[in-house]
Amino acid sequence: MLKKKIKKRTQEYKKHVGQVPGTLIYTGQKSDKDFHVECFDYTKDHIEESVLLNIEDAINYKETDSVTWINVDGLKHTEQIENIGKQYDLHPLVLEDIVNTTQRPKIDEYDDYLFVVLKMLYYDTDENIIIEQVSIVLGKNYVITFQEAEGDVFGSIRERIRLSNGRIRGLKSDYLMYALIDAIVDHYFSIIETLGNKIEDLETELFSGHARENINIEVQQLKREILKVRRAIFPLREIINRIEKGEHPLIYKRTITYYRDIYDHLIQVSENIDIYREMIWSLMDMYMTTISNKMNEVMKVLTIIATIFIPLTFIAGIYGMNFENIPELHYKYGYHVLWGIMILMFLAMLYYFKRKKWL
């Protein structure tokens, strides 16, 4: 099974080897998902929500005075992604990064737009962590998001746009990108909370002294899970830090404060991840200590048993020698006396070990 996984990862990597830069090759696992494009076009007083059946219709929102959010689901359909890129003059390397789901979170600045890659994290029904790449293109009056499949953490953003709650309908596209990133970062807190609960449960079980035999496997899985979360979240601090500097004309000064708030949240999440990382290493040490203590208990019992039987074996060995002149052998009650001495020695040693609390 492990060889198959390594081979699969190697094959995904080899897809890019020798390819012309800018070649669109989807590297994700959700190849069976349909292509779906939803569109929100709004001003402070008006909103239009639609599903684009024809991808060419997206060009109609490029030069409008309103703010447009185009959400694209289904990265397997590289031809459609390339078509959108042509309509909005996106660089071929940007399109390549969009469909490369192993891309590290980053930000690229271009003259007319910003390109941001980040990771959306959530748990499925079996509490397995799902890491999905989200690519965001910020233009003067539009935001385009690219996801592998339907289902995300943007439900609250859609409702705020529909109901005109908060500032989102009254500000520009840079605030819309902030709201999307903020929704993703806020969801990190639920991930961190779940990780913390898992660690506390394992810690309680280990301290109870009744840990399951396969608990070491769970600790290892949790350690890998934390490392995945760390790799997904930590680079985002650099992204927000660059946006915070406010050097790109698409990011207005009034929005910088909001991005600074995201940065503060990321610092908090990062600190929690580092704490949980240390805790999981402590759990591994605790598990090894528990195993060592159990082994020591077994060895202590075996040592006590051996210690008890050493003098008894010594006595039995002496009287088992084949010498004719052993006076005790001719004594009428010699056998019973010997048994009495051995039993008394056994009881005396048990009493001594009990007093020393070795038993």
C-alpha positions as CSV (number, residue, x, y, z in Angstrom):
1,M,0.0,0.0,0.0
2,L,2.8,2.4,0.9
3,K,4.6,1.7,-2.4
4,K,1.4,2.4,-4.3
5,K,1.0,5.8,-2.6
6,I,4.6,6.8,-3.2
7,K,4.3,5.8,-6.9
8,K,1.1,7.8,-7.2
9,R,2.7,10.9,-5.8
10,T,5.7,10.4,-8.0
11,Q,3.5,10.1,-11.1
12,E,1.6,13.4,-10.2
13,Y,5.0,15.1,-9.9
14,K,6.2,13.7,-13.2
15,K,3.3,15.3,-15.0
16,H,5.1,18.6,-15.0
17,V,8.6,17.3,-15.8
18,G,9.7,18.5,-19.2
19,Q,6.5,20.4,-19.9
20,V,6.5,23.9,-21.5
21,P,6.0,26.5,-18.8
22,G,2.3,27.6,-18.8
23,T,1.0,24.1,-19.7
24,L,-2.2,23.4,-17.9
25,I,-2.1,20.0,-16.2
26,Y,-4.6,19.3,-13.4
27,T,-2.9,17.5,-10.5
28,G,-5.8,17.0,-8.1
29,Q,-8.0,14.0,-7.3
30,K,-11.5,15.3,-8.1
31,S,-11.4,14.7,-11.8
32,D,-15.1,13.5,-11.9
33,K,-16.5,16.9,-10.8
34,D,-18.6,19.0,-13.2
35,F,-17.7,22.4,-14.3
36,H,-19.8,25.0,-12.6
37,V,-19.6,28.8,-12.6
38,E,-21.7,31.1,-10.4
39,C,-21.7,34.8,-10.6
40,F,-22.6,37.7,-8.2
41,D,-22.7,41.1,-9.7
42,Y,-23.6,43.9,-7.3
43,T,-23.5,47.5,-6.3
44,K,-24.7,49.1,-3.1
45,D,-28.3,49.1,-4.4
46,H,-28.5,46.3,-6.9
47,I,-27.5,42.6,-7.1
48,E,-27.6,40.0,-9.9
49,E,-27.0,36.4,-9.0
50,S,-26.7,33.9,-11.9
51,V,-25.1,30.6,-13.1
52,L,-23.0,31.1,-16.2
53,L,-23.9,28.3,-18.6
54,N,-21.7,29.7,-21.3
55,I,-18.2,30.6,-20.0
56,E,-17.9,33.3,-22.7
57,D,-20.5,35.3,-20.8
58,A,-18.0,36.1,-18.1
59,I,-16.3,38.7,-20.3
60,N,-19.5,40.9,-19.9
61,Y,-18.5,41.6,-16.3
62,K,-14.9,42.7,-16.9
63,E,-15.5,46.4,-17.6
64,T,-18.6,47.1,-15.5
65,D,-18.9,49.7,-12.8
66,S,-20.3,47.1,-10.4
67,V,-18.3,44.5,-8.4
68,T,-18.4,41.0,-9.7
69,W,-17.5,37.8,-8.0
70,I,-17.1,34.8,-10.4
71,N,-16.7,31.5,-8.6
72,V,-15.4,28.6,-10.8
73,D,-15.7,25.0,-9.6
74,G,-14.0,22.1,-11.5
75,L,-10.3,22.5,-12.2
76,K,-10.2,19.3,-14.3
77,H,-11.7,21.2,-17.2
78,T,-8.5,23.0,-18.2
79,E,-9.9,24.2,-21.5
80,Q,-12.6,26.2,-19.8
81,I,-10.0,27.6,-17.3
82,E,-7.8,28.6,-20.2
83,N,-10.8,30.3,-21.9
84,I,-11.4,32.4,-18.8
85,G,-7.7,33.3,-18.7
86,K,-7.9,34.6,-22.2
87,Q,-10.9,36.7,-21.5
88,Y,-9.3,38.3,-18.4
89,D,-5.8,38.4,-19.8
90,L,-4.3,36.1,-17.1
91,H,-0.7,35.0,-17.5
92,P,-0.2,31.4,-18.6
93,L,1.8,30.7,-15.4
94,V,-1.1,31.9,-13.4
95,L,-3.4,29.4,-15.1
96,E,-0.8,26.7,-14.6
97,D,-0.7,27.4,-10.9
98,I,-4.5,27.4,-10.7
99,V,-4.8,23.8,-11.9
100,N,-1.7,22.6,-10.0
101,T,-3.4,21.8,-6.7
102,T,0.0,21.1,-5.0
103,Q,1.0,24.7,-5.3
104,R,2.3,26.3,-2.1
105,P,0.3,29.3,-0.9
106,K,1.6,32.5,-2.5
107,I,0.9,35.9,-4.0
108,D,1.9,37.2,-7.4
109,E,1.5,40.9,-8.3
110,Y,0.7,41.9,-11.9
111,D,-0.1,45.3,-13.3
112,D,-3.8,44.8,-13.7
113,Y,-4.5,42.1,-11.1
114,L,-3.3,40.2,-8.0
115,F,-3.1,36.4,-7.9
116,V,-3.4,34.6,-4.5
117,V,-3.2,30.9,-3.8
118,L,-4.2,29.6,-0.4
119,K,-5.6,26.4,1.2
120,M,-9.1,25.9,2.4
121,L,-9.3,23.4,5.3
122,Y,-12.3,21.5,6.6
123,Y,-13.2,18.1,8.1
124,D,-15.4,15.5,6.4
125,T,-18.0,13.5,8.2
126,D,-15.4,11.0,9.3
127,E,-13.2,13.8,10.8
128,N,-10.6,13.3,8.1
129,I,-9.0,16.7,7.2
130,I,-9.6,17.9,3.6
131,I,-7.2,20.4,2.1
132,E,-8.5,22.1,-1.0
133,Q,-6.7,24.7,-3.0
134,V,-8.4,28.1,-3.6
135,S,-7.0,30.5,-6.2
136,I,-8.1,34.1,-6.2
137,V,-7.7,36.7,-8.9
138,L,-8.3,40.3,-7.8
139,G,-9.0,42.8,-10.5
140,K,-10.2,46.4,-10.4
141,N,-13.8,45.6,-10.2
142,Y,-13.9,41.8,-10.1
143,V,-12.8,38.8,-8.0
144,I,-12.5,35.3,-9.6
145,T,-12.1,32.3,-7.4
146,F,-11.1,28.8,-8.6
147,Q,-11.9,25.6,-6.6
148,E,-11.6,21.9,-7.3
149,A,-15.3,21.1,-6.6
150,E,-18.5,22.5,-5.2
151,G,-18.7,23.0,-1.5
152,D,-16.8,25.7,0.4
153,V,-16.7,28.0,3.4
154,F,-18.1,31.0,1.5
155,G,-21.8,30.5,2.4
156,S,-21.8,33.4,4.8
157,I,-20.3,35.7,2.2
158,R,-23.0,34.8,-0.3
159,E,-25.7,35.6,2.3
160,R,-24.0,38.9,3.1
161,I,-24.0,39.9,-0.6
162,R,-27.6,38.8,-1.1
163,L,-28.9,40.6,2.1
164,S,-26.5,43.6,1.9
165,N,-25.3,42.9,5.4
166,G,-22.2,44.7,6.6
167,R,-19.9,46.8,4.3
168,I,-19.4,44.3,1.5
169,R,-21.9,45.8,-0.9
170,G,-20.6,49.3,-0.4
171,L,-16.9,48.7,-0.9
172,K,-14.7,47.6,-3.8
173,S,-13.4,44.3,-5.0
174,D,-10.4,44.4,-2.6
175,Y,-12.8,44.2,0.3
176,L,-14.6,41.2,-1.3
177,M,-11.2,39.4,-1.5
178,Y,-10.6,40.3,2.2
179,A,-14.0,38.8,3.1
180,L,-13.2,35.6,1.2
181,I,-9.8,35.2,2.8
182,D,-11.3,36.1,6.2
183,A,-13.9,33.3,5.8
184,I,-11.1,30.8,5.1
185,V,-9.0,32.0,8.0
186,D,-11.9,32.0,10.4
187,H,-12.5,28.3,9.5
188,Y,-9.0,27.6,10.5
189,F,-10.1,28.1,14.1
190,S,-12.5,25.3,13.9
191,I,-9.7,23.1,12.6
192,I,-7.5,24.1,15.4
193,E,-10.2,23.4,18.0
194,T,-10.8,19.9,16.6
195,L,-7.1,19.2,16.7
196,G,-6.9,20.4,20.2
197,N,-9.8,18.1,21.3
198,K,-8.1,15.2,19.6
199,I,-4.8,15.8,21.4
200,E,-6.6,16.2,24.8
201,D,-8.5,13.0,24.3
202,L,-5.3,11.1,23.5
203,E,-3.5,12.7,26.4
204,T,-6.3,11.7,28.8
205,E,-6.3,8.2,27.6
206,L,-2.5,7.9,27.9
207,F,-2.6,9.3,31.5
208,S,-5.4,7.0,32.5
209,G,-3.1,4.0,32.0
210,H,-5.6,2.1,29.9
211,A,-4.4,3.2,26.4
212,R,-5.4,1.1,23.4
213,E,-2.8,-1.0,21.7
214,N,-3.1,1.0,18.4
215,I,-3.0,4.5,20.1
216,N,0.6,5.0,18.7
217,I,-0.9,4.8,15.2
218,E,-3.4,7.5,16.1
219,V,-0.7,9.7,17.5
220,Q,1.4,9.3,14.3
221,Q,-1.7,10.2,12.2
222,L,-2.4,13.2,14.3
223,K,1.2,14.4,14.0
224,R,1.0,14.1,10.2
225,E,-2.3,16.0,10.3
226,I,-0.8,18.9,12.2
227,L,2.2,19.0,9.8
228,K,-0.3,19.2,6.9
229,V,-2.2,22.1,8.6
230,R,1.1,23.9,9.3
231,R,2.3,23.7,5.7
232,A,-1.1,25.0,4.5
233,I,-1.4,27.9,7.0
234,F,2.1,29.3,7.7
235,P,2.8,30.7,4.2
236,L,-0.4,32.7,4.3
237,R,1.2,35.1,6.8
238,E,3.7,36.2,4.2
239,I,0.8,36.8,1.7
240,I,-1.2,39.0,4.1
241,N,2.0,40.8,5.1
242,R,2.7,41.8,1.5
243,I,-0.9,42.9,1.1
244,E,-0.7,44.9,4.3
245,K,2.1,47.0,2.9
246,G,-0.4,48.5,0.5
247,E,2.0,48.9,-2.4
248,H,-0.4,47.6,-5.1
249,P,-3.0,50.1,-6.4
250,L,-5.8,47.5,-6.3
251,I,-5.6,47.5,-2.4
252,Y,-7.1,50.7,-1.0
253,K,-5.8,52.2,2.2
254,R,-9.2,51.9,4.0
255,T,-9.0,48.1,3.5
256,I,-5.5,47.6,4.9
257,T,-6.9,47.6,8.5
258,Y,-9.1,44.6,7.7
259,Y,-6.2,42.7,6.2
260,R,-4.2,43.5,9.3
261,D,-6.9,41.8,11.4
262,I,-6.5,38.7,9.2
263,Y,-2.8,38.8,10.0
264,D,-3.5,38.9,13.7
265,H,-5.8,35.9,13.4
266,L,-3.1,34.0,11.5
267,I,-0.5,34.7,14.2
268,Q,-3.0,33.3,16.8
269,V,-3.6,30.2,14.7
270,S,0.1,29.7,14.1
271,E,0.9,29.9,17.8
272,N,-1.7,27.3,18.5
273,I,-0.3,25.0,15.8
274,D,3.2,25.3,17.4
275,I,1.8,24.5,20.8
276,Y,-0.1,21.5,19.5
277,R,3.0,20.4,17.6
278,E,5.0,20.4,20.8
279,M,2.1,18.6,22.6
280,I,2.0,15.8,20.0
281,W,5.7,15.3,20.4
282,S,5.1,15.1,24.1
283,L,2.4,12.5,23.5
284,M,4.9,10.4,21.6
285,D,7.4,10.6,24.5
286,M,4.5,9.8,26.9
287,Y,3.5,6.8,24.9
288,M,7.1,5.5,24.9
289,T,7.4,6.1,28.6
290,T,4.1,4.2,29.2
291,I,5.4,1.3,27.2
292,S,8.7,1.4,29.1
293,N,6.8,1.5,32.4
294,K,4.7,-1.5,31.4
295,M,7.8,-3.4,30.5
296,N,9.5,-2.4,33.8
297,E,6.4,-3.8,35.7
298,V,6.7,-7.1,33.9
299,M,10.4,-7.3,34.5
300,K,9.9,-6.4,38.2
301,V,7.4,-9.3,38.6
302,L,9.7,-11.7,36.8
303,T,12.7,-10.5,38.9
304,I,10.8,-11.0,42.1
305,I,9.7,-14.5,41.1
306,A,13.3,-15.4,40.2
307,T,14.6,-13.9,43.4
308,I,12.1,-16.0,45.5
309,F,13.1,-19.2,43.8
310,I,16.8,-18.7,43.8
311,P,17.3,-19.8,47.5
312,L,14.7,-22.5,47.1
313,T,16.5,-23.9,44.1
314,F,19.8,-23.6,46.0
315,I,18.5,-25.8,48.8
316,A,16.9,-28.3,46.4
317,G,20.3,-28.4,44.5
318,I,22.3,-29.2,47.6
319,Y,20.0,-32.0,48.7
320,G,19.8,-33.3,45.2
321,M,23.6,-34.1,45.1
322,N,24.6,-37.7,44.9
323,F,26.7,-38.0,48.1
324,E,26.3,-40.8,50.5
325,N,27.2,-38.9,53.7
326,I,24.5,-36.3,53.9
327,P,23.2,-36.6,57.6
328,E,19.9,-35.0,57.0
329,L,18.9,-37.6,54.5
330,H,18.7,-40.2,57.2
331,Y,16.6,-38.1,59.5
332,K,13.1,-39.5,59.8
333,Y,11.3,-36.1,59.3
334,G,14.0,-34.5,57.1
335,Y,11.7,-34.2,54.1
336,H,9.0,-32.4,56.0
337,V,11.5,-30.1,57.7
338,L,13.0,-29.2,54.4
339,W,9.6,-28.3,53.0
340,G,8.8,-26.3,56.1
341,I,12.1,-24.3,55.7
342,M,11.4,-23.6,52.0
343,I,7.8,-22.5,52.7
344,L,9.0,-20.2,55.5
345,M,11.6,-18.7,53.3
346,F,9.0,-18.2,50.6
347,L,6.6,-16.5,53.0
348,A,9.3,-14.4,54.6
349,M,10.5,-13.1,51.2
350,L,6.9,-12.3,50.1
351,Y,6.4,-10.3,53.4
352,Y,9.7,-8.4,52.8
353,F,8.7,-7.5,49.2
354,K,5.3,-6.4,50.4
355,R,6.8,-4.1,53.0
356,K,9.1,-2.6,50.4
357,K,6.0,-2.1,48.2
358,W,7.7,-4.0,45.4
359,L,4.6,-6.2,45.0
